[in-house]
Amino acid sequence: MEKQEQKHKRRIRYKGTHPRSYKEKYKELQPEKYSGTVAKVISKGSTPAGMHISICVKEILDFLKITPGKVGLDATLGYGGHSLEMLKCLELKGHLYALDVDPIEIVRTRERLEKLGYDDKILTIKELNFSNIDQVVAESGPLDFVLADLGVSSMQIDNPERGFSYKNEGPLDLRMNPKKGISAAERLKNISKDELKGMLTENADEPYAEEISRAITSEIKKGTDISTTNQLQNIIKDVLDFIPKDKKKEEIKKSCQRTFQALRIDVNNEYEALYEFLEKLPDVLAEGGRVAILSFHSGEDRLVKKSFKRFLREGVYKEIAPEIIRPSAEECRINSRARSTKMRWAIKA
Ligand SMILES: C[S@@+](CC[C@H](N)C(=O)[O-])C[C@H]1O[C@@H](n2cnc3c(N)ncnc32)[C@H](O)[C@@H]1O
């Protein structure tokens, strides 16, 4: 009887018929044990908690043309979905290097891929920023193929403890590597109105940058604590209360998304890392080596486009994608996170 009661206590309970919070989604967090639940969530167009659905897999593989014996790099390992597909193409011949800055998810992904039979004979995973791609090449030699799937993974966005989303209450952190740099909450503490306005405009094209930056900095001056995702969301909600009722909810949602994006780009130095990566790429690719990049907002895509075009003009790349490649309508239907994806590619001369 006592045993039964203890067991009963351990069960996770949630209101209603479906789990809502991250912790309640304990079945989705154990895909090996609850594969049925996971398949059901995916079929409904959602991403199961603790998982990331890879985007443009077919388009990437068609372009990269990976064959056994090749050596390549997945610059953004994440859940390892793209890496897994690339490894299958290698048929255990050649080598895949994979990088990520996230010390939390990299451990889980390494374990997952190891369980599938991909150990260090075929796969080398490094906790390294892709801006240091030249360090990889010192070990690997020239790369036949490179993939960068920019931004953050669903595991990072959905985990409230990481503070990436305004939708989940959590610490306002937003760092891909919580051990490095400063959190978004710290960043806001000493920021000036103009600097914050510039950040919101440059990193996220936020139309209400003036109003939001004024509200945040005046709250901080008053001594208001902005150390959680909800606290920041509430300031944005309050300052945008003037928006007409019929548009208010949607506009506030978008402004919250953009503000979090702008902060994330800033605290992770995303533009600087991408710029350095793009500058170093030509020197790390083998002759005829191929690179594909997935970006998720205009700032990133502008940097990729500019770099590819410049190196094409200079004869460093012999060919680049003539236009942006987008995921199919079907892929966007199944995975709503694919909707903003832009893919570009280049081939080294
Ligand atoms: C969109 S996810 C990649 C998902 C992956 N392609 C998959 O199929 O599972 C992006 C990943 O890149 C990592 N990342 C972002 N910027 C990085 C950087 N500068 N260097 C290394 N990793 C980075 C993030 O931590 C995140 O895990």
The ligand as a Gaussian input file, in Angstrom:
#p B3LYP/6-31G(d) Opt

LIG

0 1
 C       19.025000      25.281000     -35.582000
 S       20.026000      24.432000     -34.457000
 C       20.728000      23.142000     -35.414000
 C       19.865000      21.943000     -35.560000
 C       20.524000      20.803000     -36.290000
 N       20.833000      21.148000     -37.643000
 C       19.675000      19.555000     -36.247000
 O       19.322000      19.026000     -37.310000
 O       19.369000      19.073000     -35.166000
 C       21.366000      25.499000     -34.261000
 C       22.454000      25.009000     -33.316000
 O       23.625000      25.771000     -33.579000
 C       24.243000      26.114000     -32.392000
 N       24.998000      27.342000     -32.669000
 C       24.516000      28.578000     -32.884000
 N       25.503000      29.447000     -33.121000
 C       26.665000      28.739000     -33.076000
 C       28.034000      29.065000     -33.250000
 N       28.418000      30.313000     -33.517000
 N       28.939000      28.083000     -33.184000
 C       28.559000      26.789000     -32.918000
 N       27.282000      26.430000     -32.704000
 C       26.334000      27.385000     -32.808000
 C       23.113000      26.280000     -31.401000
 O       23.573000      26.090000     -30.079000
 C       22.138000      25.200000     -31.851000
 O       22.358000      24.014000     -31.159000

